[in-house]
Amino acid sequence: MSVVRVTVIGLGLIGGSVAAATKRAMPGFPVRGVDSDGASVHYAREHGFIDEGATPERAEADGWFAGSPDDLVVLATPVHAAEAWLERLGAVGFSGIVTDVGSTKRAVVAAAALHGGGYRFVGGHPMAGSERSGVQAATPGLFDGAYYILTPTDATDMDAYRDVHAFVTSLGARVISVDAAAHDDAVAVVSHVPHVAAAALVDLASARARDAGADLLRLAAGGFKDMTRIASGSPELWTGICLDNAPALAAGLEGLEKVLAEFRTAVAARDEQAVHAWLAAAADVRRALPAQWVPASTRLRELLVPVNDRPGVVGVVTTAASRAGCNIEDIEIDHQSEDRAVLRLVLTDEGDAAALMRDLQGRGFSPEIRQLESGES
């Protein structure tokens, strides 16, 4: 990783955890924090998450964004604030690498394309969090074993992607690369719809309690509490998320309404076979979800892809890996000449490698894949 310093903008749960995880992984690595709330900056410094802290105005006045092209800025803010920061960084001529942690990607990627030019942007979204918020809830282990999505585009710089990938994996996360639009559609179903559903269950129980008496909520057992835990998340944060991803969320909610309507019909008709089949299918899928997937180090694979050294090519290759279900443990770029390079990807032992090879060959690449010896990575 060629990055020499990290500046985290937004010291909340995610930003504070990014800073804390960086200091855990690289204790002597310089980390700076920026937040408009002085108390958050003070807390992060007192707990060793950052070496320096400042308000946005002070950071800009002190030249924090006029430094080396090897600086990395992590925008750990809500999406609308990240868009504003992308414009601001472009205006001051920041020349380093910028990534973000936003839970929706279309708008941020578009803003980077509009305001970039000096900096190199790689969109990101850690699939990790908590019902708690604020830097006080930050922890260096938040990303351990978590999926961390990167959203390269046709304009993504190869070296910038490699550096962000290396940085993210140093935090303990596992990288998946997907298209920004596909990301937003997917997280609507696996993250945003569940949050709305949890809030709806709480609203339903609360309304029934008003009619039946407050004792009803005392009956809320572990199942109800587990299912609705995420409903206690920040309303301000989740309002932004819902509106940022409104089309995909609305489509996901429509799909949920359809599924529930079909099940309601089966229940009303007392169709035992249909009810059992519906519940059994869901149970089978849920049981198949791994609590935590750990790659077998003796089954890692090395993928070598000769490429023209141009913006966007890394996104084509890594997105193909995602389509085949192959996760990338490590990535290196061997520059052989001014315009030629070899991408070296270390793949975990999941996914369809044969499908990945066919996909890349169909796109004009000449990939080679081989088993990686144990310990080589």
Sine and cosine of phi, psi and omega as CSV:
sin_phi,cos_phi,sin_psi,cos_psi,sin_omega,cos_omega
0.00,0.00,0.80,-0.59,-0.05,-1.00
-1.00,0.00,-0.07,1.00,0.01,-1.00
-0.90,0.43,0.70,-0.72,-0.03,-1.00
-0.94,-0.34,-0.20,0.98,-0.02,-1.00
-0.30,-0.95,0.54,-0.84,0.02,-1.00
-0.86,-0.51,0.71,-0.70,0.12,-0.99
-0.87,-0.50,0.87,-0.49,0.00,-1.00
-0.99,-0.16,0.86,-0.52,0.03,-1.00
-0.98,-0.21,0.92,-0.40,-0.05,-1.00
0.97,-0.25,0.99,-0.13,-0.09,-1.00
-0.98,-0.19,0.88,0.47,0.12,-0.99
-0.99,-0.14,-0.48,-0.88,0.00,-1.00
-0.85,0.53,-0.80,0.60,-0.07,-1.00
-0.95,0.30,-0.76,0.65,-0.02,-1.00
-0.88,0.48,-0.68,0.73,0.05,-1.00
-0.89,0.46,-0.61,0.80,0.00,-1.00
-0.95,0.32,-0.59,0.80,0.08,-1.00
-0.86,0.51,-0.73,0.68,0.00,-1.00
-0.89,0.45,-0.73,0.69,-0.03,-1.00
-0.90,0.44,-0.65,0.76,0.01,-1.00
-0.93,0.38,-0.55,0.83,0.04,-1.00
-0.91,0.42,-0.70,0.71,0.01,-1.00
-0.92,0.40,-0.55,0.84,0.05,-1.00
-0.92,0.38,-0.69,0.73,-0.05,-1.00
-0.96,0.28,-0.60,0.80,-0.06,-1.00
-0.70,-0.71,0.99,0.16,-0.16,-0.99
-0.80,0.60,-0.57,0.82,-0.03,-1.00
-1.00,-0.05,0.05,1.00,-0.07,-1.00
-0.97,0.24,0.75,-0.66,-0.04,-1.00
-0.95,0.31,0.81,-0.59,0.02,-1.00
-0.79,-0.61,0.79,-0.61,0.05,-1.00
-0.91,-0.42,0.49,-0.87,-0.01,-1.00
-0.82,-0.58,0.63,-0.77,0.01,-1.00
-0.80,-0.61,0.78,-0.63,0.05,-1.00
-0.36,-0.93,0.58,-0.82,0.02,-1.00
-0.96,0.28,-0.26,0.96,0.03,-1.00
-1.00,-0.08,0.94,-0.33,-0.03,-1.00
-0.87,0.50,-0.54,0.84,0.00,-1.00
-0.91,0.42,-0.60,0.80,0.03,-1.00
-0.92,0.39,-0.66,0.75,0.04,-1.00
-0.88,0.48,-0.70,0.71,-0.01,-1.00
-0.88,0.47,-0.69,0.72,-0.01,-1.00
-0.88,0.47,-0.71,0.71,-0.03,-1.00
-0.89,0.45,-0.62,0.78,0.02,-1.00
-0.94,0.34,-0.69,0.73,-0.02,-1.00
-0.88,0.47,-0.52,0.85,-0.05,-1.00
-0.99,-0.13,0.16,0.99,0.11,-0.99
0.97,0.24,0.28,0.96,0.03,-1.00
-0.96,0.28,-0.55,0.84,-0.05,-1.00
-0.73,-0.68,0.37,-0.93,0.07,-1.00
-1.00,-0.04,-0.57,0.82,0.02,-1.00
-0.70,-0.71,0.49,-0.87,0.05,-1.00
-0.61,-0.79,0.48,-0.88,-0.02,-1.00
-0.33,-0.94,0.31,-0.95,0.17,-0.99
-0.97,0.26,0.29,-0.96,0.02,-1.00
-0.83,0.56,-0.67,0.74,-0.03,-1.00
-0.91,0.42,-0.69,0.72,0.00,-1.00
-0.92,0.39,-0.66,0.75,0.00,-1.00
-0.87,0.49,-0.69,0.73,0.01,-1.00
-0.93,0.37,-0.67,0.75,0.00,-1.00
-0.89,0.45,-0.54,0.84,-0.01,-1.00
-1.00,0.09,0.06,1.00,0.08,-1.00
0.98,0.21,0.42,0.91,-0.02,-1.00
-0.90,0.44,-0.40,0.92,-0.07,-1.00
-0.95,-0.32,0.32,0.95,0.04,-1.00
-0.87,-0.49,0.44,0.90,-0.13,-0.99
-0.99,-0.11,-0.52,-0.86,-0.13,-0.99
-0.93,0.38,0.53,-0.85,0.12,-0.99
-0.92,0.40,-0.14,0.99,0.05,-1.00
-1.00,-0.07,0.13,0.99,0.12,-0.99
-0.98,0.22,0.58,-0.81,0.08,-1.00
-0.88,-0.47,0.81,-0.58,0.09,-1.00
-0.96,-0.29,0.79,-0.61,0.05,-1.00
-0.95,-0.31,0.91,-0.42,0.01,-1.00
-1.00,0.04,0.99,-0.15,-0.02,-1.00
-0.97,-0.24,0.84,0.53,-0.06,-1.00
-0.81,-0.58,0.20,-0.98,0.18,-0.98
-0.85,0.53,0.35,-0.94,-0.13,-0.99
-0.85,0.53,-0.70,0.72,-0.05,-1.00
-0.90,0.44,-0.57,0.82,0.04,-1.00
-0.95,0.30,-0.57,0.82,0.05,-1.00
-0.89,0.45,-0.64,0.77,0.05,-1.00
-0.87,0.49,-0.69,0.72,0.02,-1.00
-0.89,0.45,-0.63,0.77,0.01,-1.00
-0.93,0.37,-0.59,0.81,0.05,-1.00
-0.88,0.47,-0.63,0.77,0.07,-1.00
-0.92,0.39,-0.68,0.73,-0.03,-1.00
-0.90,0.44,-0.70,0.72,0.00,-1.00
-0.91,0.42,-0.60,0.80,0.07,-1.00
-0.91,0.42,-0.63,0.78,-0.04,-1.00
-0.92,0.39,-0.57,0.82,-0.02,-1.00
-1.00,0.04,-0.04,1.00,0.06,-1.00
0.99,0.17,0.48,0.88,0.04,-1.00
-0.87,0.50,0.72,-0.69,-0.11,-0.99
-0.90,-0.44,0.14,0.99,-0.02,-1.00
-1.00,-0.01,-0.46,-0.89,0.00,-1.00
-0.97,-0.24,0.64,-0.77,0.03,-1.00
-0.81,-0.58,0.71,-0.71,0.17,-0.99
-0.71,-0.71,0.18,-0.98,-0.01,-1.00
-0.68,-0.74,0.06,-1.00,0.00,-1.00
-0.81,-0.58,0.29,0.96,-0.11,-0.99
-0.89,0.46,0.59,-0.81,-0.04,-1.00
-0.99,0.14,-0.10,1.00,0.19,-0.98
-0.80,-0.60,0.53,-0.85,-0.21,-0.98
-0.86,-0.50,-0.44,0.90,-0.09,-1.00
-0.82,0.57,-0.78,0.63,-0.11,-0.99
-0.92,0.39,-0.63,0.78,-0.03,-1.00
-0.93,0.36,-0.69,0.72,0.02,-1.00
-0.88,0.47,-0.65,0.76,0.03,-1.00
-0.90,0.43,-0.65,0.76,0.01,-1.00
-0.91,0.42,-0.64,0.77,0.03,-1.00
-0.90,0.43,-0.64,0.77,0.02,-1.00
-0.91,0.41,-0.56,0.83,-0.04,-1.00
-0.97,0.25,-0.66,0.75,-0.14,-0.99
-0.97,-0.26,-0.15,0.99,-0.02,-1.00
-0.96,0.27,-0.30,-0.96,-0.06,-1.00
0.77,-0.63,-0.75,0.66,0.07,-1.00
-1.00,0.06,-0.72,0.70,-0.01,-1.00
-1.00,-0.07,0.25,-0.97,0.04,-1.00
-0.92,-0.38,0.82,-0.58,-0.14,-0.99
-0.94,-0.35,0.67,-0.74,0.12,-0.99
-0.73,-0.69,0.92,-0.39,-0.02,-1.00
-0.93,0.36,0.57,-0.82,0.00,-1.00
-0.57,-0.82,0.39,-0.92,0.06,-1.00
-0.43,-0.90,0.96,-0.27,0.08,-1.00
-0.97,0.26,0.79,-0.61,0.03,-1.00
-1.00,0.06,0.91,0.42,-0.02,-1.00
-0.51,-0.86,0.43,-0.91,0.00,-1.00
0.12,-0.99,-0.27,-0.96,-0.06,-1.00
-0.35,-0.94,0.37,-0.93,0.12,-0.99
-0.95,0.32,-0.26,0.97,0.06,-1.00
-1.00,0.07,0.33,-0.94,-0.01,-1.00
-0.67,-0.74,0.22,-0.98,0.02,-1.00
1.00,-0.03,0.33,-0.94,-0.05,-1.00
-0.90,0.43,-0.40,0.92,0.02,-1.00
-0.90,0.43,-0.39,0.92,0.02,-1.00
-1.00,-0.03,-0.05,1.00,-0.05,-1.00
-0.92,0.39,0.53,-0.85,0.01,-1.00
-0.51,-0.86,0.61,-0.79,0.00,-1.00
-0.92,0.39,-0.30,0.95,-0.02,-1.00
-1.00,-0.09,0.17,0.99,-0.10,-0.99
-0.87,0.50,-0.53,0.85,-0.11,-0.99
-0.99,-0.17,0.03,1.00,-0.04,-1.00
-0.86,0.50,0.89,-0.45,0.03,-1.00
0.97,0.25,0.01,1.00,-0.05,-1.00
-0.99,0.13,0.49,-0.87,0.14,-0.99
-0.97,0.25,0.66,-0.75,0.02,-1.00
-0.77,-0.63,0.91,-0.41,-0.10,-0.99
-1.00,0.02,0.74,-0.67,0.17,-0.99
-0.92,-0.39,0.59,-0.81,-0.10,-1.00
-0.83,-0.56,0.95,0.30,0.05,-1.00
-0.91,0.40,0.45,-0.89,0.02,-1.00
-0.84,-0.55,-0.06,-1.00,0.03,-1.00
-0.90,0.43,-0.31,0.95,-0.04,-1.00
-0.98,-0.19,0.01,1.00,-0.08,-1.00
-0.92,0.39,0.75,-0.66,0.04,-1.00
-0.96,0.27,0.73,-0.68,-0.07,-1.00
-0.87,0.50,-0.72,0.69,-0.05,-1.00
-0.93,0.36,-0.59,0.81,0.03,-1.00
-0.90,0.43,-0.66,0.75,0.04,-1.00
-0.88,0.47,-0.70,0.71,0.01,-1.00
-0.86,0.51,-0.68,0.73,-0.02,-1.00
-0.92,0.39,-0.66,0.75,0.02,-1.00
-0.92,0.38,-0.64,0.77,0.05,-1.00
-0.86,0.51,-0.73,0.68,0.00,-1.00
-0.89,0.45,-0.64,0.76,0.01,-1.00
-0.90,0.44,-0.73,0.69,-0.04,-1.00
-0.89,0.45,-0.69,0.72,0.00,-1.00
-0.92,0.38,-0.47,0.88,0.05,-1.00
-0.91,0.41,-0.37,0.93,0.03,-1.00
-0.98,0.18,-0.13,0.99,0.00,-1.00
0.98,-0.22,0.06,1.00,-0.07,-1.00
-1.00,-0.04,0.21,-0.98,0.06,-1.00
-0.90,-0.44,0.79,-0.61,-0.15,-0.99
-1.00,0.01,0.68,-0.73,0.21,-0.98
-0.81,-0.59,0.72,-0.70,0.03,-1.00
-0.96,-0.27,0.80,-0.60,0.03,-1.00
-0.61,-0.79,0.31,-0.95,0.10,-0.99
-0.93,0.38,0.55,-0.83,-0.06,-1.00
-0.86,0.51,-0.69,0.72,-0.01,-1.00
-0.91,0.41,-0.67,0.74,0.03,-1.00
-0.90,0.44,-0.61,0.80,0.05,-1.00
-0.86,0.52,-0.76,0.65,-0.07,-1.00
-0.89,0.45,-0.62,0.78,0.04,-1.00
-0.91,0.41,-0.64,0.76,-0.05,-1.00
-0.94,0.34,-0.74,0.68,-0.07,-1.00
-0.94,0.34,-0.37,0.93,0.09,-1.00
-0.86,0.51,-0.63,0.77,-0.05,-1.00
-0.99,0.15,-0.67,0.74,-0.14,-0.99
-1.00,-0.05,-0.18,0.98,-0.03,-1.00
-0.75,-0.66,-0.79,0.61,-0.14,-0.99
-0.97,0.24,-0.71,0.70,0.06,-1.00
-0.87,0.49,-0.69,0.72,0.06,-1.00
-0.85,0.53,-0.60,0.80,0.01,-1.00
-0.91,0.42,-0.69,0.72,0.02,-1.00
-0.91,0.42,-0.64,0.77,0.01,-1.00
-0.90,0.44,-0.65,0.76,0.04,-1.00
-0.89,0.46,-0.69,0.73,0.03,-1.00
-0.90,0.44,-0.61,0.79,0.01,-1.00
-0.91,0.42,-0.63,0.77,0.04,-1.00
-0.90,0.44,-0.65,0.76,0.04,-1.00
-0.90,0.43,-0.66,0.76,0.02,-1.00
-0.90,0.45,-0.67,0.75,0.02,-1.00
-0.89,0.46,-0.74,0.68,-0.01,-1.00
-0.90,0.43,-0.62,0.78,0.00,-1.00
-0.91,0.41,-0.65,0.76,0.01,-1.00
-0.91,0.40,-0.66,0.75,0.03,-1.00
-0.91,0.40,-0.58,0.82,0.02,-1.00
-0.91,0.42,-0.58,0.81,0.03,-1.00
-0.90,0.43,-0.54,0.84,-0.01,-1.00
-0.99,0.10,-0.63,0.78,-0.13,-0.99
-0.99,-0.16,-0.16,0.99,-0.04,-1.00
0.94,-0.35,0.48,-0.88,-0.09,-1.00
-0.89,0.45,-0.36,0.93,-0.03,-1.00
-0.88,0.47,-0.36,0.93,-0.02,-1.00
-0.84,0.54,-0.69,0.73,-0.04,-1.00
-0.93,0.37,-0.35,0.94,0.08,-1.00
-0.93,0.37,-0.32,0.95,-0.01,-1.00
-0.99,0.11,-0.11,0.99,-0.03,-1.00
-0.87,0.49,0.93,-0.37,-0.05,-1.00
-1.00,-0.05,-0.14,-0.99,-0.09,-1.00
-0.84,0.53,-0.64,0.77,-0.02,-1.00
-0.86,0.50,-0.73,0.68,0.01,-1.00
-0.90,0.43,-0.68,0.73,-0.01,-1.00
-0.91,0.41,-0.64,0.77,0.02,-1.00
-0.91,0.42,-0.68,0.73,-0.05,-1.00
-0.93,0.36,-0.49,0.87,-0.11,-0.99
-0.96,-0.28,0.12,0.99,-0.02,-1.00
-0.81,0.59,-0.68,0.73,-0.09,-1.00
-0.94,0.34,-0.25,0.97,0.02,-1.00
-0.93,0.38,-0.23,0.97,0.00,-1.00
-1.00,0.07,0.09,1.00,0.03,-1.00
-0.92,0.40,0.23,-0.97,-0.07,-1.00
-0.85,0.53,0.88,-0.48,0.04,-1.00
-0.88,0.48,-0.59,0.81,0.00,-1.00
-0.90,0.43,-0.73,0.69,0.01,-1.00
-0.88,0.47,-0.72,0.69,-0.09,-1.00
-0.97,0.26,-0.43,0.90,0.14,-0.99
-0.88,0.47,-0.72,0.70,0.03,-1.00
-0.88,0.47,-0.70,0.72,0.00,-1.00
-0.88,0.48,-0.72,0.70,-0.02,-1.00
-0.88,0.47,-0.67,0.74,-0.04,-1.00
-0.97,0.22,-0.55,0.83,0.04,-1.00
-0.89,0.45,-0.56,0.83,-0.05,-1.00
-0.92,-0.40,0.55,0.83,-0.14,-0.99
-0.81,0.58,-0.76,0.65,-0.05,-1.00
-0.88,0.48,-0.72,0.70,-0.02,-1.00
-0.93,0.36,-0.61,0.79,0.02,-1.00
-0.91,0.41,-0.69,0.73,0.02,-1.00
-0.87,0.49,-0.65,0.76,0.04,-1.00
-0.91,0.42,-0.65,0.76,0.03,-1.00
-0.90,0.43,-0.66,0.75,0.03,-1.00
-0.91,0.40,-0.59,0.80,0.06,-1.00
-0.89,0.46,-0.65,0.76,0.05,-1.00
-0.90,0.43,-0.65,0.76,0.04,-1.00
-0.90,0.44,-0.67,0.74,0.03,-1.00
-0.86,0.51,-0.64,0.77,0.00,-1.00
-0.91,0.42,-0.71,0.70,0.00,-1.00
-0.89,0.46,-0.70,0.72,0.00,-1.00
-0.91,0.41,-0.60,0.80,0.01,-1.00
-0.90,0.43,-0.64,0.77,0.03,-1.00
-0.90,0.43,-0.66,0.75,0.01,-1.00
-0.93,0.36,-0.63,0.77,0.05,-1.00
-0.86,0.52,-0.66,0.75,0.02,-1.00
-0.88,0.47,-0.67,0.74,0.00,-1.00
-0.91,0.42,-0.65,0.76,0.01,-1.00
-0.92,0.40,-0.72,0.70,-0.02,-1.00
-0.88,0.48,-0.56,0.83,0.00,-1.00
-1.00,0.09,-0.01,1.00,-0.07,-1.00
0.80,0.60,0.66,0.75,-0.01,-1.00
-1.00,0.09,1.00,-0.02,-0.09,-1.00
-0.86,0.51,-0.66,0.75,-0.04,-1.00
-0.90,0.44,-0.70,0.71,-0.01,-1.00
-0.92,0.39,-0.67,0.75,0.01,-1.00
-0.89,0.45,-0.72,0.69,-0.01,-1.00
-0.89,0.45,-0.70,0.72,-0.02,-1.00
-0.88,0.47,-0.65,0.76,-0.01,-1.00
-0.90,0.43,-0.74,0.68,-0.01,-1.00
-0.93,0.38,-0.63,0.78,-0.02,-1.00
-0.91,0.41,-0.66,0.75,0.00,-1.00
-0.89,0.46,-0.69,0.72,0.02,-1.00
-0.91,0.42,-0.64,0.77,0.00,-1.00
-0.90,0.43,-0.64,0.77,0.00,-1.00
-0.89,0.45,-0.70,0.71,0.00,-1.00
-0.91,0.42,-0.69,0.72,-0.03,-1.00
-0.90,0.43,-0.64,0.76,0.00,-1.00
-0.92,0.39,-0.43,0.90,-0.02,-1.00
-0.98,0.21,-0.23,0.97,0.01,-1.00
-0.96,0.30,0.80,-0.60,-0.01,-1.00
-0.96,0.29,0.63,-0.78,0.08,-1.00
-0.90,0.44,-0.67,0.74,0.10,-0.99
-0.31,-0.95,0.80,-0.60,-0.04,-1.00
-1.00,-0.07,0.78,-0.63,0.01,-1.00
-0.87,-0.50,0.85,-0.53,-0.02,-1.00
-0.92,0.38,0.55,-0.83,0.09,-1.00
-0.99,0.12,0.90,-0.44,-0.12,-0.99
-0.90,0.44,-0.38,0.92,-0.01,-1.00
-0.99,0.11,-0.05,1.00,-0.05,-1.00
-0.86,-0.50,0.37,0.93,0.07,-1.00
-0.94,0.33,0.52,-0.85,-0.01,-1.00
-0.85,-0.53,0.53,-0.85,0.01,-1.00
-0.94,-0.34,0.83,-0.55,0.03,-1.00
-0.94,-0.34,0.83,-0.55,0.03,-1.00
-0.93,-0.36,0.82,-0.57,-0.05,-1.00
-0.76,-0.65,0.96,-0.26,0.12,-0.99
-0.92,0.40,0.72,-0.69,-0.07,-1.00
-0.62,-0.78,0.35,-0.94,0.23,-0.97
-0.98,0.21,0.74,-0.67,-0.05,-1.00
-0.97,0.23,1.00,0.00,-0.02,-1.00
-0.61,-0.79,0.42,-0.91,0.05,-1.00
-0.85,0.52,0.67,-0.74,0.12,-0.99
0.99,-0.15,-0.36,0.93,-0.10,-1.00
-0.92,0.39,-0.56,0.83,0.02,-1.00
-0.90,0.43,-0.57,0.82,0.03,-1.00
-0.91,0.40,-0.61,0.80,0.02,-1.00
-0.89,0.46,-0.71,0.70,-0.06,-1.00
-0.94,0.33,-0.72,0.69,-0.06,-1.00
-0.94,0.35,-0.56,0.83,0.04,-1.00
-0.94,0.35,-0.58,0.82,0.10,-1.00
-0.88,0.47,-0.65,0.76,0.05,-1.00
-0.88,0.48,-0.65,0.76,0.02,-1.00
-0.90,0.43,-0.68,0.73,0.01,-1.00
-0.86,0.52,-0.56,0.83,-0.01,-1.00
-1.00,0.06,0.03,1.00,0.00,-1.00
0.97,0.23,0.28,0.96,-0.01,-1.00
-1.00,-0.10,0.85,-0.52,0.01,-1.00
-1.00,-0.09,0.56,-0.83,-0.13,-0.99
-0.99,-0.16,0.89,-0.45,0.01,-1.00
-0.99,0.13,-0.56,0.83,-0.02,-1.00
-0.42,-0.91,0.41,-0.91,0.03,-1.00
-0.59,-0.80,0.70,-0.72,0.07,-1.00
-0.74,-0.68,0.43,-0.90,0.04,-1.00
-0.81,-0.58,0.90,-0.44,0.01,-1.00
-0.98,-0.19,0.97,-0.25,0.00,-1.00
-0.98,0.19,0.92,-0.38,-0.05,-1.00
-1.00,-0.02,-0.47,0.88,0.05,-1.00
-0.43,-0.90,-0.11,-0.99,-0.04,-1.00
-0.89,0.46,-0.53,0.85,-0.07,-1.00
-0.82,-0.57,0.18,0.98,0.02,-1.00
-0.78,-0.63,0.60,-0.80,0.02,-1.00
-0.49,-0.87,0.25,-0.97,0.11,-0.99
-0.86,-0.51,0.84,-0.54,0.13,-0.99
-0.99,0.13,0.79,-0.61,0.06,-1.00
-0.91,-0.42,0.93,-0.37,0.00,-1.00
-0.93,-0.37,0.77,-0.64,0.14,-0.99
-0.99,-0.10,0.89,-0.45,-0.07,-1.00
-0.98,-0.21,0.58,-0.81,0.08,-1.00
-0.96,0.26,0.02,-1.00,-0.11,-0.99
-1.00,0.01,0.49,0.87,0.08,-1.00
-0.85,-0.53,0.30,-0.96,0.04,-1.00
1.00,-0.07,0.09,-1.00,-0.06,-1.00
-0.97,-0.26,1.00,-0.06,-0.04,-1.00
-0.89,0.45,-0.59,0.81,0.01,-1.00
-0.90,0.44,-0.66,0.75,0.03,-1.00
-0.91,0.42,-0.60,0.80,0.05,-1.00
-0.89,0.46,-0.70,0.72,0.01,-1.00
-0.88,0.47,-0.69,0.73,0.01,-1.00
-0.90,0.44,-0.65,0.76,0.00,-1.00
-0.88,0.48,-0.75,0.66,-0.03,-1.00
-0.92,0.40,-0.64,0.77,0.03,-1.00
-0.90,0.44,-0.61,0.79,0.04,-1.00
-0.92,0.39,-0.32,0.95,0.03,-1.00
-0.99,-0.17,0.21,0.98,0.12,-0.99
1.00,-0.04,0.11,0.99,0.03,-1.00
-1.00,0.00,0.29,-0.96,0.07,-1.00
-0.85,-0.53,0.97,0.26,-0.10,-1.00
-0.98,0.19,0.39,-0.92,0.11,-0.99
-0.73,-0.68,0.69,-0.72,0.01,-1.00
-0.78,-0.63,0.61,-0.79,-0.01,-1.00
-0.47,-0.88,0.37,-0.93,0.04,-1.00
-0.94,0.35,0.67,-0.74,0.02,-1.00
-1.00,-0.08,0.75,-0.66,0.02,-1.00
-0.88,0.47,0.59,-0.81,0.01,-1.00
-0.82,0.58,0.76,-0.65,0.03,-1.00
1.00,-0.05,-0.23,0.97,0.02,-1.00
-1.00,0.00,0.93,-0.38,0.07,-1.00
-0.24,-0.97,0.00,0.00,0.00,0.00
